[in-house]
Amino acid sequence: MADQPLNPRGAATYRRILDVATQEFAEHGIAGARVERIVTAARTNKAQLYAYFGNKEGLFDAIFFGSLERIVNIVPIDATDLADWAVRLYDEYLRRPDLIRLAAWVRLERRPAGRLVEEHQRLDDRKLRAIAEAQAAGLVRKGDPFDVMAMVIAMSMAWSPVSNVYAATAEEPPEVHERRRALLHESVRRAVAAD
C-alpha cells in the first residue's frame, strides 16, 4: 500500500474507496473490477486511489488481506470447540458474504492450486498451534493440524456464497439458519472428535 491518509477528510475518502471497492471486487473479481466505477461510487478520483493503493492490484490486496485479518479477529478459533468455531464462521459468512467471495476470486484468478496465500502472508499460525495443542490434550483427532483446520473451514462454507450446491443469505428464515447451525455443529463435532 502506498500512502495512508493523515487527516479526517482523507481518512473518510480512504474508507469510502475500501467500502466501494470491496463490493466491486466481490461482484466482478480482480480482472472484472473497474477503477472508474470505484472512484465514481466513492466520490473521488483515480489519482487519490493510486496515491493510497498504488494500483488496482494493490487496492485488491489491501481489501483481501484486510478481510483475512477480519475473519481471524472477529471469529477467533477455539480449538477446544471447533464445532462452535465452524458455526461462528457460518454466521460471519451470512453477515459479510463479500469477504468469502473475495477469497473465491483469489482462488479463481491468482492461486488455482495450493494454499490460498503465499507462505509469508499466512495468518493461520495461531490456529494451527491451537489445533495441535487440542490434539495433544486428546480433544481433537490426530492428523495434520492444517488438514483439520481446512476441513472445518470447508464444512463451515457448506452454504456460503462459494458453495456449489446452495448459497444461503441472511434474509432466510431464522429457523432455517438454526437447523443448519445444529447440523454443522454436530457434523464438525463428530468429524474432529478424538479417536
N, C-alpha and C positions, 0 to 999 in steps of 0.2 A: 504494500500500500504506500502511496506517496505521502502527501501532507494531510495531517489531521486538522480540522478547523479549530481556531483558537478563540473565537468569540461566539456568543449565543446565536447570532444570525447564521453564521457559518455552520454551527453545530446542527441547527434546525434544517438547513439545506442538506447537509450530510445525511441526516436521519431520513429525510424525505427520499433522497436518492436510494438509500438502502431499502426502504419500505417498498417503493415502486419497483425497483429492480428485482427484489425477491419475488414479487408476483410475476413479473415479466419472465424471469428465468424459469420459475416453476412451471409456467404455462408453455413457454416456447423453447426451452432448453438453451444451451450456450450458443449454438450456431444460429438458432432462430430468433433469439432476443435481439431487439433493435435499440441502439443507443438513442436514436431520435425519439422513439416512443417513451423511453425512460426519462429523458430530460424534459420533454413536453409535460408529461404527467407530474414530474417532480418540480415543475416550475423553476427550472434552472437552465444551464446551457452546457454544451459539450466541454468547453474549457474548464468549467468548475468540476465536472465529473472527472475529467482526466487529471486535474490537479490533485483531487482526493485519491483516485484509484489507479492512475496510470493509464489504463485502457480497459476495454470490456472484460478481458480475462481477469485482470486484477480486481475488478468490481465483483465478478462472479466468485473469485477466490475469497474475498472478504465476506461475502454472504454465506458461502458454503461452509467455510471454517467457523464462522460465527454460529451457524446452525448446529454444527457438531458440538461446539462448546455449550450451546444452549441445552442440548439433549443431556450432556454429561452433568450440567449444573441443575437443570430443572428436574431431571429424572435420575438421581444418583442410584448407583447399584447397591443392593443389599444382597450379597451372595448367600446369606443365610436364609433368604426367602426370594429365590429367583422367580417364583411364580408371581409374587406381588410386583416385582420389578417389571415383568412382562405386561401385566395389567396396566401399570402406570405408563409404560411405553405406548400401549394401545390408546390410552386416554390422551397422551400428548399428540399422537398422530391425528386424533379427532380434532384437537384444538388447533393444530398447525399442520395441516396436510401439505402445505407448500414446502416444509422442511424435508419431508421424506421424498417428495418429488425431485428436489434438488439432488439428492443422493442418487436417484434413479437416472437423472441426466448425466451425472458424472460417470456412472456405470456405462451408459449408452455411448457417450461421446468422448470419454477420456480413458477410462480404465476397464475395458471389457473383461479382463481376467485378473485374478489375484486379489490382493487387498484393495479396498476402495481408495485408500490414500497411500502416499509414499511413506516409507519407514519413519522418516524424521517428522512427519506430520501427524502421526498417530496419537490418539488421546485415550487409548484403552489400557495403558499400563496398570492404572489403579484397579480397573475392572478385573483384569487378568490376575492380579495379585489377590484380590478379594475372593475370586473363584478358587484359586489354588489353596488359599487358607481354609475355605469352607470344605474343600476336598480333603485336606489334611486332617480336619476336625471330624471327618466322617459324615458331613452333612450333604455333600454333593457327590454324585457318581464320579468315578475315576475317568480320566481322559484328558486330552489336551484342553486346558482352560479356554483357549481361543475357540476351539470347536464347540465347547459347551456354550460359550457366550454367543457364537454365531447362530447356534440352533435356537436359543431362547429368543434372540432378536428376530430371527426368521418367523418363529411362531407368533411373536407379538405383531408381526406385519401381515398376518393372515387376511385381515380385512382392510389393510391400509390402501392408500391411493396407488400403490405399486403392485397390489395383488393382481394376479392373472385370473382370479376367479370372481371376486366381488370387492368393490371399494365402498367402505362404509362412510357415512357422513354424520356430523354432529346433529343433524336435523332428524335423524331417525328416532323412533320412539325409545324412551329411556329403558323400557323393559327388554328391547332387542339388545341394547348395549349390555345390560345386566346379564342376559343369557350368554352373550359372547364372553364377557369377563369371567363368568363362572366356568365356562368350558375351557377358556385359555388358562385360567389359574390351575384347574385340575390337571389339564394335559401337561403343562410345564412341570407341575409338582411331580407327576409320575415320571416324566422323562428325565428329570435331573436327580431323582431320589437315589441315594447311595445304595449300592447293591447289598 
